Amino acid sequence: MIAVEGTTLHITRGDETKETYNRLAFEYPIYNLETKQEEKYMFQPDDKIAFVVVPKKGYTREEILRKEYTLRDIGYTQPTETVELPLTEEETKKFPLSNKAQTFWYDLILNDTTTMLGFDDEGAKRIIVYPEAEEV
């Protein structure tokens, strides 16, 4: 299971994001001060996206998962407003084994310079990882 609730991600350890119902998709809204409107960033094929997960309240600790992609490398050849990030079963198994849900924090970074999602006035962006069936 992979579900997005606002900026909180829910994922079952060992799941992958290949299925059409199991997507990890993001947009990047930008508020335009001149027009007073929210606009969506147009991702370009050469844009780089980094998805980084760290322990809860552990920004100074070692990363649990870091996935970096250029959009072209994951199949985007045209500009797009929405990007779907692939995660494999092996990558989601990097989360520690547990018999209960665990909360981690994540950042989504564009071109190594802009945090699209991360710690802000609303707090940390959370990813909640649920155990695999055999872990329960």
N, C-alpha and C positions, 0 to 999 in steps of 0.2 A: 504494500500500500504506500502510495505517495499522495499526500494531499496538501494543499496550500490554503491556509486560513488567514487572510490578511497578509502579514509578513511572517507568520509562523509556519514552518514546514513540519509535516508529520511524515515519518518514513519508517518502514519496518526494516530492521537490519537484514541484509542479504537480498533485498529487492533491487531490481534494476529499473531504469527509466525508459525502456524500449517500447512498451505497450502504449497504445493510443490513449488508454485510460489512466496511465501511470506516468504522467508527464511532470517535469520540473521546468515550468515555463515562466519567463520574466519579461516585463516591460520596464522602461525607464522614463517615468513622467518627469517633465521639466516645466517649472512655472515660469512663464514669460512675463516679466515685469511691465514691458511696454504694452502688450495686448491684454494683460490681466487674465490670461488663459493658460491652462495646462496643456502642454504639447508633449507628444511622445517622441523620444529620441529615435532616430532612424539608425539602427545598427548597420554597419558596413561590413562586408566580408572580411576585411583585414583587421577589424576590431578584435581586441583580446579581452576575454572574460576570465576572471579568476573567482572560483568558489572556494572559500576557506572556512573550515570549521575548527573551533577551539573549545577547550573545556569551559563550562559555565563559569563566569567570573575569572577567566583564565587567559586574558589576552597576552600576558607575558609568558605563558607556558607554551609548550610545544604544540604545534598544529596536529590535529587528529587526521584531517583530510584537506588536501589542497589539490584542486583540479584546475588547470589552466588550458584554455582553448582559444584558438582563433576561430572566428565563425566559419571561415573557409574550410578549416580542418574538420569541422563537424557538419559540412554539407551545405552551408549558406553561400550561394553565389550571387545573390541579389540583395539589396538593402531590405531590411525588415523591421517592423516595430516590436516583434516578439521573438525571443530566443528560447529554445528548449535545450537544456543542458543534459547531456547523457551521463549517467552514472551506471557502472557495472555492478553485478552482484559482488565481485571481489572488493570493489571500492567501498561499498556500503558495509561490508564486513570488517572494515577498519575500525568501526565504532566498537568500544569495549563490550564484551559479553556481559549480559545482565538479565535478571529474571523480572525486571520491571522497566517501565519507561524511564529514559534518561534525557535530560535537557542539556543541550549544548548551545553555543552561540555561533553565528555565521556572518560572514561579510561576502558581498558580491561586488567585485572591483572591475571597473572598465579601464582598459589600456594602462594598467599599473598606476593610474593617477587619480581616478575618481571613484569614490565609494558610492555605488548605486543603492545598496542596502547594507546597513550595519548599525552600530551603536549611534543613536541620535536622541532627540528630546523625548521620544517615546520609549527609550531604553534599548536594550540589546535585541537583535533579531534572533529569534530562537528556532532551533531545529530539535524536535522531539523524536527520539529514536525508540521504537518499540522492539521487544525481543522477537527473535524468530520462533516459530512454533516449537522446535526441539529444545529451545532454551527455557521454556516456561516450566 
